[in-house]
Amino acid sequence: MKISTRGRYGLTVVVVLGTKYGDGPIPLRQIAEEQSLSEAYLEQLIPQLRNNGIVKSVRGAYGGYMLAKPPTEITSGDVIRVLEGPIQPIEGLGDTDIPQHELWKRIADAVRDVLDTTTIADLIKSNDESKNDSYMFYI
């Protein structure tokens, strides 16, 4: 399974917002600058994250974005599904006529398990332990 730029950048935005959870709204421009990402590209991702209850927006001079719930309640799987769609290593996984069906199912289940048990708080903690200032994820 290959996670596209949409998934990686979206996960990065959510993790950055998670590090600032409780501090009020953060402008998208600030996230883009801090993480060296395209603000225009992030603007394409935010509506999906907002419409699916992962982030919320605040308008006005001091507006921006914040997580809609605590980082302990959002998994990386939540973010990836919103931006990438269903998590499956190959198309047609539901077709039991594929000779390697059980293998692909086990791989998909393992990937889902990792994504669904890794919260945004976990990603923040692991990044803090590595003392890295960037939250860009390469999967």
Buried (B, 14 or more C-beta within 10 A) or exposed (E): BEBEEBBBBBBBBBBBBBBBBEEEBBBBEBBBEBBEBEEEEBEEBBEBBBEBEBBBBEEEEEBBBBBBBEBEEBBBBBBBBBBBEEBBBBEEBEEEEBEEBEEBBEBBEEBBEEBBEBBBBBBBEEBEEEEEEEBBBEE
